[in-house]
Amino acid sequence: MPNNAALLAILKRVPVIPVLTVDDPQEAVELARALVAGGLHVLEVTLRTAGALKAIEAMARDVPDAILGAGTVLTASHISEAMSAGSQFLVSPGSTVKLSEAAARAGAPLLPGVATASEAMAMAEMGHYVLKFFPAEQAGGAAYLKSLGAPLPHLTFCPTGGINVEKAKSYLSLPNVVCVGGSWVTPSDSIKAKDWAAITQLAKDATRLRDVA
């Protein structure tokens, strides 16, 4: 069965989960340190680059206060590779029976992606009560997610996709949202400039979003 309790405990730690696409392990470590220093301890590293797994390994080794998740998990092999690298939870853009079963066998908390009420219901039938709403803005935004609250009160969501700081406030004000995922806290120009102080400040600002939502 899916480990909803473990997953929810992780997601409740932060209002915003930075979604990171990184390739260089050392840069990934510096980025993780900057985000953790700003109070964002839960990080999602997408498996979209050749160096993503090496980056997760380096972050797990050198930034022990970070809780690392692997994103863009699509296959059973992704699950085993991500967990071996040091991931503590998994995130998928979509949801399939095979992926759910593979994660359950591995004992890995999985946040499966859904975009419709039917997909959410199908995952609930598989035992998943904590879901990723993706792509959030393109799939209907906060208004759509709010509309799912009444018919599906037993489900909790982490919306991701097209969310900025202002839109995050709208999502975080909803009772069926535990946190949001976003990349605005790690702007590419700051990373290129190695301006880790700027990223730490953005992380600090993000940790206060739940208070103003």
PLY file of the C-alpha trace (Angstrom):
ply
format ascii 1.0
element vertex 213
property float x
property float y
property float z
element edge 212
property int vertex1
property int vertex2
end_header
0.00 0.00 0.00
1.15 3.57 -0.61
2.84 5.23 2.35
0.58 8.28 2.58
1.54 9.12 6.16
5.27 9.31 5.42
4.68 11.37 2.29
2.33 13.79 4.01
4.78 14.27 6.88
7.46 15.30 4.38
5.22 17.67 2.44
3.93 19.38 5.57
7.44 20.55 6.44
7.45 23.36 3.86
4.90 25.50 2.02
7.03 25.38 -1.15
9.08 22.53 -2.60
11.72 23.85 -5.00
11.69 21.89 -8.25
15.30 21.63 -9.41
16.74 20.63 -12.76
20.48 20.26 -12.13
23.34 18.46 -13.80
26.53 19.45 -11.99
26.85 17.78 -8.56
28.87 20.57 -6.94
26.48 23.24 -8.16
23.62 21.10 -6.87
25.23 20.98 -3.43
25.65 24.76 -3.31
22.06 25.23 -4.44
20.76 22.82 -1.82
22.76 24.56 0.91
21.32 27.93 -0.11
17.75 26.64 -0.06
18.15 24.83 3.27
19.70 27.97 4.76
16.53 29.80 3.76
14.30 27.23 5.43
13.28 25.06 2.48
14.49 21.63 3.51
12.41 19.54 1.09
13.78 19.53 -2.46
12.68 17.82 -5.67
15.40 17.00 -8.20
13.97 16.14 -11.60
15.46 13.20 -13.47
15.72 15.26 -16.65
19.49 15.54 -16.93
22.30 13.05 -17.33
23.78 14.14 -14.00
20.60 14.18 -11.93
21.31 10.99 -9.99
24.90 12.06 -9.28
23.54 15.38 -8.08
21.13 13.64 -5.71
23.99 11.51 -4.37
26.13 14.59 -3.74
23.30 16.49 -2.07
22.42 13.51 0.13
26.07 13.20 1.19
26.95 16.88 1.67
23.64 18.47 2.73
22.30 16.13 5.43
19.53 18.54 6.46
17.93 18.31 3.02
15.05 15.92 2.41
15.48 14.88 -1.20
12.87 13.73 -3.65
13.34 12.56 -7.23
11.00 14.09 -9.77
9.99 13.05 -13.29
9.94 9.44 -12.10
8.45 7.44 -14.97
9.56 3.81 -14.59
10.38 1.13 -12.04
14.07 1.55 -12.86
13.82 5.25 -12.03
12.46 4.27 -8.62
15.33 1.93 -7.77
17.97 4.33 -9.12
16.53 7.31 -7.27
16.27 5.49 -3.96
19.81 4.15 -4.31
21.04 7.71 -4.93
19.49 8.93 -1.68
15.97 10.04 -2.54
13.49 9.85 0.31
10.38 10.31 -1.79
9.37 10.17 -5.46
7.34 12.48 -7.69
5.77 11.58 -11.02
4.15 13.89 -13.58
1.41 11.32 -14.13
0.01 8.18 -12.58
-0.01 4.54 -13.66
-0.83 1.29 -11.95
2.61 -0.16 -12.71
4.41 2.82 -11.23
2.26 2.75 -8.10
2.88 -0.97 -7.61
6.63 -0.59 -8.15
6.83 2.21 -5.59
4.83 0.16 -3.08
7.19 -2.79 -3.53
10.17 -0.51 -2.96
8.58 1.04 0.11
9.04 4.47 -1.48
6.59 7.31 -0.77
5.22 8.28 -4.19
3.49 11.55 -5.10
1.69 10.63 -8.34
0.55 13.32 -10.73
-3.09 13.84 -11.70
-4.85 16.50 -13.76
-8.52 15.46 -13.59
-11.10 14.22 -11.11
-11.11 10.81 -12.81
-7.35 10.44 -12.46
-7.55 11.49 -8.81
-10.28 8.92 -8.16
-8.26 6.20 -9.90
-5.25 6.92 -7.71
-7.44 6.98 -4.61
-8.63 3.50 -5.55
-4.96 2.48 -5.54
-4.62 3.91 -2.02
-3.00 7.25 -2.91
-4.62 10.07 -0.94
-1.82 12.63 -1.41
-1.47 13.68 -5.04
0.44 16.06 -7.28
-1.85 18.35 -9.31
0.05 18.80 -12.59
0.37 20.83 -14.70
-1.46 23.02 -12.23
-1.97 26.27 -14.11
-2.60 24.61 -17.46
-5.03 22.09 -15.91
-7.32 24.73 -14.40
-5.41 26.47 -11.65
-6.48 27.14 -8.09
-10.15 27.55 -9.05
-10.27 24.04 -10.49
-8.46 22.52 -7.54
-10.84 24.28 -5.16
-13.77 22.73 -7.02
-12.40 19.24 -6.30
-12.49 19.85 -2.56
-16.20 19.18 -2.03
-16.58 15.93 -4.04
-13.12 14.61 -3.08
-12.64 15.80 0.52
-10.40 12.85 1.38
-7.66 13.92 -1.05
-4.77 16.31 -0.48
-2.79 17.96 -3.27
0.58 19.48 -4.05
0.02 21.61 -7.17
3.03 22.09 -9.46
3.44 23.66 -12.88
3.40 27.31 -13.87
3.20 28.54 -10.28
4.86 31.78 -9.23
4.94 33.50 -5.86
1.58 35.25 -6.32
-0.21 32.16 -7.62
1.29 30.13 -4.77
-0.67 32.23 -2.29
-3.96 31.29 -3.97
-3.16 27.59 -3.85
-1.91 27.65 -0.27
-5.17 29.26 0.87
-7.09 26.11 -0.16
-7.84 23.51 2.52
-6.99 20.61 0.18
-3.47 21.91 -0.59
-0.57 20.88 1.64
2.20 22.70 -0.28
3.14 23.79 -3.80
6.02 22.96 -6.08
7.83 25.68 -7.99
11.05 26.80 -9.58
10.77 30.56 -9.01
12.92 30.26 -5.88
15.87 29.15 -8.03
16.06 31.62 -10.94
18.52 30.60 -13.61
20.33 33.94 -13.59
21.05 33.62 -9.88
22.37 30.10 -10.37
24.58 31.15 -13.27
25.95 33.99 -11.18
26.34 31.68 -8.18
24.39 34.23 -6.19
23.47 31.80 -3.42
22.55 34.64 -1.04
19.78 35.72 -3.41
18.40 32.18 -3.52
18.53 31.94 0.27
16.49 35.13 0.49
13.91 33.81 -1.99
13.68 30.64 0.11
13.13 32.69 3.26
10.36 34.62 1.53
8.78 31.35 0.38
8.69 29.91 3.89
6.39 32.78 4.92
3.86 32.25 2.14
1.60 30.03 4.21
1.25 32.87 6.74
0.01 35.31 4.10
-2.08 32.91 2.01
0 1
1 2
2 3
3 4
4 5
5 6
6 7
7 8
8 9
9 10
10 11
11 12
12 13
13 14
14 15
15 16
16 17
17 18
18 19
19 20
20 21
21 22
22 23
23 24
24 25
25 26
26 27
27 28
28 29
29 30
30 31
31 32
32 33
33 34
34 35
35 36
36 37
37 38
38 39
39 40
40 41
41 42
42 43
43 44
44 45
45 46
46 47
47 48
48 49
49 50
50 51
51 52
52 53
53 54
54 55
55 56
56 57
57 58
58 59
59 60
60 61
61 62
62 63
63 64
64 65
65 66
66 67
67 68
68 69
69 70
70 71
71 72
72 73
73 74
74 75
75 76
76 77
77 78
78 79
79 80
80 81
81 82
82 83
83 84
84 85
85 86
86 87
87 88
88 89
89 90
90 91
91 92
92 93
93 94
94 95
95 96
96 97
97 98
98 99
99 100
100 101
101 102
102 103
103 104
104 105
105 106
106 107
107 108
108 109
109 110
110 111
111 112
112 113
113 114
114 115
115 116
116 117
117 118
118 119
119 120
120 121
121 122
122 123
123 124
124 125
125 126
126 127
127 128
128 129
129 130
130 131
131 132
132 133
133 134
134 135
135 136
136 137
137 138
138 139
139 140
140 141
141 142
142 143
143 144
144 145
145 146
146 147
147 148
148 149
149 150
150 151
151 152
152 153
153 154
154 155
155 156
156 157
157 158
158 159
159 160
160 161
161 162
162 163
163 164
164 165
165 166
166 167
167 168
168 169
169 170
170 171
171 172
172 173
173 174
174 175
175 176
176 177
177 178
178 179
179 180
180 181
181 182
182 183
183 184
184 185
185 186
186 187
187 188
188 189
189 190
190 191
191 192
192 193
193 194
194 195
195 196
196 197
197 198
198 199
199 200
200 201
201 202
202 203
203 204
204 205
205 206
206 207
207 208
208 209
209 210
210 211
211 212
